[in-house]
Amino acid sequence: MTWVIFAFPNSWYSGRNHSRQGSSRCAFVRGRSESDLFQHLALACFFLVQPSAASEPDPAALFATHCSSCHGPGGNLNPDSPVVQGLGVVPADFNDPLFNSREPGHDWKMVIEHGGAALGLSEKMPAFGDTLTEHEIESVVTYLKGIPGEHDYPDGALNLFLPLNTIKAFPEDEVVWKSDYVKRDGVDVWENVFELEKRVGKRGQVLVELVQSLEDGDSDLDKIEVGGKYVVHTNAQNTSILTAGSKFEFPIHGGEEEWLPYLAFGRILNSEFTFQGHTRAKLPFNDFGDGSFEVAGIVHWTHSPWPRNAFPGLEVLAEFPFDRGNGPNRSDFAEVSIIPQVRFGLTKGGHVALNMGVQIPVNERDRFDYVAQMNLLWDFADGPFWKGW
């Protein structure tokens, strides 16, 4: 008679499933035959063999294997290396915190997966979608974003779409043409704004605007506007941003100068929706009491990771005049408008984009019938205007 020591799972004894995988007890089994012995062994092995957990990817090793020949060991780019010299284009320098922070991580994921040409970048950047898993690509992107270490630049994930009216919180290097056609009883007005935005330091931006209007056949350069903003807060998860700024308006052909201080806010709601909003005061230099307070907000549907696409948004704008007048001509508490709009990414990387919409008055409808609005932006930090079409 043979006695064999088997290792059986605890659950054989308790009748319950234990959360600790692989725990066992020793048992003595009295075998009656060799056939019984093999049956018991097979059954025991079935219960005892547990699948091993999938190992986490090593992004540093993946980078060293697939990326370092061009981007340098650990992301330390050497522009004088023979490989880089032979490319004919300088690869991305991930150690530069300004460059590293400009673009959102999901854009880099798209470049790694589909290659540079798919997003209007260099065709020398190959696609790794068939080489690396999605989880491996995501780990490499996280690794790349961490190469510069701690810094004060706001993350590019917070660089949300430029709305038609709501002030954008993220500092940018952009040239923007804004155009409004105001349809009303009497004389229509067409106004154009040409804006230059330039980043200053790690969190700041300055801007200059030239305002031109066409009314009743006469075209004039009406105003010059200068201003700036500064990012005062971003959260640790890089899902929200708060900016303080102001702008000064200087009329060229008479009129009152104005000071417009504001707070601008942006938040990533989830993978498909973003929100932006601002509060702003419009304060004439001569008498602040003749001014107003403005609130605006917009939700964009970011339904696709591809920048060259159409992204709808719905914006609400409300202005609260300090002096509403008296008697029967007293104005409403607020002048409210809604602005449905669509952003079109024109280039593969989205650094040139067109936003179009219509401002519709909800109340105080004698202000105008509607305003057809448009802005065309060029993010010149991402390359020439003609790149990636």
DRENRO-757383 format. One line per 4 residues: number of its first residue (from 1); their letters; for each residue x, y, z of C-alpha. Coordinates in pm, whole numbers. Example, Ala and Ser with C-alpha at 12.3 -4.5 7.8 and 13.67 -1.06 7.14 Angstrom:
2
1> as> 1230/-450/780; 1367/-106/714;
REM end
This chain:
389
1> mtwv> 0/0/0; 137/341/-101; 107/676/79; 161/990/-128;
5> ifaf> 178/1355/-8; -41/1583/-221; -85/1962/-209; -453/2047/-234;
9> pnsw> -611/2396/-239; -759/2514/87; -1099/2543/-75; -1116/2163/-93;
13> ysgr> -1136/2166/283; -1352/2469/349; -1589/2451/53; -1517/2822/-15;
17> nhsr> -1311/3014/-269; -1015/3187/-105; -895/3517/-242; -532/3417/-185;
21> qgss> -438/3227/-495; -202/2931/-467; -245/2865/-91; -263/2493/-12;
25> rcaf> -257/2227/253; -73/1900/266; -293/1591/264; -226/1223/283;
29> vrgr> -403/1023/16; -428/652/35; -392/523/-323; -554/194/-414;
33> sesd> -401/166/-760; -159/332/-1000; -454/452/-1212; -610/623/-912;
37> lfqh> -276/784/-834; -247/946/-1178; -606/1068/-1166; -541/1237/-832;
41> lala> -217/1392/-961; -386/1536/-1272; -669/1680/-1065; -428/1834/-815;
45> cffl> -217/1993/-1087; -532/2143/-1246; -615/2326/-926; -262/2415/-821;
49> vqps> -127/2565/-1142; -219/2936/-1148; -157/3172/-1442; 114/3429/-1372;
53> aase> 17/3796/-1375; 116/3993/-1685; 431/4189/-1621; 416/4568/-1640;
57> pdpa> 607/4723/-1933; 942/4887/-1866; 911/5222/-2050; 1279/5310/-2006;
61> alfa> 1379/4981/-2169; 1124/5029/-2447; 1258/5380/-2511; 1616/5254/-2515;
65> thcs> 1524/4982/-2764; 1303/5174/-3005; 1368/5547/-2959; 1713/5628/-2819;
69> schg> 1899/5590/-3150; 1734/5914/-3269; 1619/6089/-2950; 1929/6003/-2747;
73> pggn> 1978/5788/-2436; 1720/5882/-2175; 1581/6148/-2408; 1906/6349/-2406;
77> lnpd> 1912/6460/-2769; 2253/6497/-2933; 2200/6701/-3253; 2561/6631/-3358;
81> spvv> 2526/6253/-3356; 2575/6082/-3696; 2225/5933/-3680; 2060/6271/-3624;
85> qglg> 2277/6432/-3889; 2164/6167/-4135; 1794/6222/-4066; 1785/6570/-4213;
89> vvpa> 1549/6680/-3933; 1611/6740/-3563; 1410/6497/-3347; 1211/6610/-3045;
93> dfnd> 1414/6711/-2739; 1219/6566/-2448; 1446/6733/-2192; 1322/7079/-2296;
97> plfn> 1039/7149/-2046; 875/7409/-2271; 857/7171/-2566; 765/6878/-2341;
101> srep> 476/7070/-2187; 331/7226/-2503; 141/6929/-2640; -97/6685/-2468;
105> ghdw> 17/6331/-2408; -259/6187/-2627; -108/6366/-2930; 224/6195/-2861;
109> kmvi> 46/5863/-2829; -103/5918/-3176; 241/6000/-3321; 402/5690/-3168;
113> ehgg> 117/5466/-3281; 63/5602/-3633; 393/5773/-3718; 491/6134/-3770;
117> aalg> 344/6176/-4118; -7/6090/-3991; -8/6412/-3787; 182/6631/-4030;
121> lsek> 523/6572/-3872; 836/6419/-4020; 797/6092/-4207; 1127/5988/-4046;
125> mpaf> 927/5920/-3727; 808/5560/-3778; 482/5409/-3657; 500/5161/-3368;
129> gdtl> 135/5056/-3359; 223/4709/-3489; 530/4677/-3266; 410/4797/-2925;
133> tehe> 85/4736/-2744; -141/5025/-2648; -39/4979/-2284; 329/4992/-2378;
137> iesv> 279/5309/-2583; 94/5476/-2295; 376/5384/-2056; 634/5534/-2294;
141> vtyl> 434/5858/-2319; 418/5882/-1939; 793/5820/-1926; 861/6091/-2186;
145> kgip> 645/6345/-2003; 849/6285/-1687; 1194/6329/-1843; 1233/6705/-1766;
149> gehd> 1142/6648/-1400; 947/6902/-1197; 873/7232/-1374; 620/7518/-1367;
153> ypdg> 498/7502/-1727; 128/7413/-1756; 72/7079/-1924; -39/7071/-2286;
157> alnl> -339/6856/-2195; -495/7182/-2072; -448/7351/-2411; -819/7337/-2497;
161> flpl> -988/7460/-2815; -1011/7834/-2875; -1381/7937/-2845; -1546/8223/-3031;
165> ntik> -1610/8437/-2722; -1492/8261/-2406; -1137/8356/-2307; -892/8068/-2326;
169> afpe> -691/8004/-2008; -387/7833/-2161; -100/8063/-2274; -22/8027/-2642;
173> devv> 200/8133/-2933; -70/8207/-3189; -185/8439/-3462; -566/8469/-3472;
177> wksd> -803/8638/-3713; -1147/8696/-3557; -1438/8817/-3767; -1794/8914/-3664;
181> yvkr> -2074/9011/-3903; -2349/9182/-3701; -2691/9169/-3865; -2939/9422/-3725;
185> dgvd> -3215/9656/-3835; -3061/9953/-4008; -2688/9931/-4077; -2497/9603/-4053;
189> vwen> -2144/9601/-3913; -1849/9380/-4004; -1569/9379/-3746; -1228/9211/-3778;
193> vfel> -971/9156/-3504; -610/9062/-3582; -444/8920/-3273; -87/8818/-3189;
197> ekrv> -34/8608/-2875; 316/8534/-2739; 417/8327/-2439; 635/8496/-2180;
201> gkrg> 821/8297/-1917; 676/7970/-1794; 314/8071/-1734; 260/8410/-1895;
205> qvlv> 137/8549/-2225; 113/8894/-2382; -113/8995/-2669; -169/9278/-2914;
209> elvq> -495/9324/-3110; -587/9553/-3397; -963/9605/-3441; -1098/9709/-3781;
213> sled> -1464/9771/-3866; -1662/9818/-4184; -1990/10009/-4146; -2202/10177/-4411;
217> gdsd> -1921/10137/-4663; -1656/10302/-4441; -1361/10098/-4317; -1158/10217/-4021;
221> ldki> -896/10091/-3781; -1099/10149/-3466; -901/10028/-3167; -570/9895/-3043;
225> evgg> -587/9647/-2757; -298/9521/-2545; -300/9281/-2254; -163/8974/-2086;
229> kyvv> -247/8679/-1867; -79/8448/-1617; -162/8092/-1513; -221/8102/-1137;
233> htna> -316/7736/-1084; -324/7392/-1242; -423/7082/-1050; -196/6781/-1001;
237> qnts> -400/6564/-1240; -366/6824/-1518; -743/6839/-1564; -807/7206/-1474;
241> ilta> -641/7545/-1520; -710/7894/-1379; -568/8212/-1531; -585/8581/-1436;
245> gskf> -543/8854/-1695; -651/9191/-1825; -673/9390/-2145; -673/9762/-2224;
249> efpi> -866/9909/-2516; -752/10235/-2678; -991/10386/-2938; -824/10558/-3233;
253> hgge> -1111/10783/-3349; -1262/10894/-3022; -1451/10700/-2762; -1360/10581/-2413;
257> eewl> -1066/10373/-2309; -1158/10057/-2122; -992/9820/-1877; -1106/9458/-1894;
261> pyla> -976/9240/-1605; -1081/8874/-1608; -1045/8522/-1472; -1042/8232/-1720;
265> fgri> -1095/7867/-1635; -1067/7538/-1822; -1143/7181/-1724; -1129/6840/-1887;
269> lnse> -1463/6686/-1785; -1391/6338/-1926; -1245/6177/-2238; -1510/6335/-2463;
273> ftfq> -1605/6673/-2313; -1426/6987/-2199; -1551/7305/-2031; -1412/7659/-2046;
277> ghtr> -1544/7974/-1883; -1455/8327/-1788; -1575/8619/-1580; -1479/8967/-1697;
281> aklp> -1548/9328/-1607; -1568/9601/-1872; -1465/9924/-1699; -1453/10259/-1885;
285> fndf> -1167/10476/-1758; -1392/10780/-1710; -1666/10610/-1509; -1662/10247/-1394;
289> gdgs> -2036/10281/-1323; -2105/10282/-1696; -1941/9944/-1733; -2066/9587/-1714;
293> feva> -1985/9238/-1589; -1964/8945/-1828; -1986/8567/-1781; -1923/8313/-2058;
297> givh> -1889/7937/-2081; -1861/7666/-2343; -1868/7287/-2363; -1683/7116/-2650;
301> wths> -1741/6759/-2762; -1391/6617/-2819; -1513/6294/-2972; -1201/6201/-3172;
305> pwpr> -827/6189/-3098; -752/6301/-3454; -697/6682/-3467; -820/6709/-3825;
309> nafp> -1189/6671/-3752; -1504/6868/-3669; -1569/6935/-3300; -1905/7092/-3205;
313> glev> -1949/7322/-2907; -2224/7517/-2735; -2142/7853/-2577; -2345/8085/-2353;
317> laef> -2263/8454/-2306; -2427/8686/-2053; -2352/9055/-1988; -2480/9237/-1680;
321> pfdr> -2482/9620/-1718; -2408/9818/-1403; -2651/10093/-1508; -2977/9948/-1646;
325> gngp> -3151/10282/-1688; -3493/10385/-1555; -3856/10381/-1656; -3996/10188/-1952;
329> nrsd> -3656/10175/-2124; -3495/9997/-1830; -3293/9704/-1965; -3309/9345/-1851;
333> faev> -3089/9224/-1568; -2867/9045/-1820; -2822/9033/-2197; -2796/8662/-2281;
337> siip> -2689/8493/-2604; -2620/8137/-2713; -2353/8053/-2971; -2357/7707/-3131;
341> qvrf> -2029/7654/-3311; -1798/7401/-3475; -1420/7385/-3472; -1256/7240/-3784;
345> gltk> -898/7119/-3762; -755/7212/-4102; -409/7056/-4077; -320/6700/-3975;
349> gghv> -181/6821/-3643; -453/7081/-3586; -212/7375/-3553; -424/7561/-3809;
353> alnm> -795/7555/-3724; -1117/7732/-3817; -1403/7795/-3574; -1745/7907/-3701;
357> gvqi> -2071/7981/-3526; -2374/8206/-3487; -2452/8424/-3186; -2826/8429/-3121;
361> pvne> -2983/8670/-2869; -3205/8507/-2606; -3343/8836/-2473; -3303/9209/-2551;
365> rdrf> -3343/9109/-2914; -3332/9464/-3042; -2953/9451/-2993; -2909/9251/-3316;
369> dyva> -3076/8979/-3521; -2771/8753/-3516; -2391/8768/-3531; -2206/8537/-3771;
373> qmnl> -1873/8465/-3604; -1546/8309/-3717; -1191/8275/-3599; -894/8133/-3786;
377> lwdf> -591/8045/-3574; -234/7947/-3649; -28/7803/-3364; 310/7909/-3501;
381> adgp> 504/7727/-3228; 401/7400/-3398; 540/7494/-3736; 475/7701/-4049;
385> fwkg> 121/7777/-4162; 152/7548/-4464; 281/7247/-4268; 73/6930/-4254;
389> w> -207/7014/-4495;
REM end
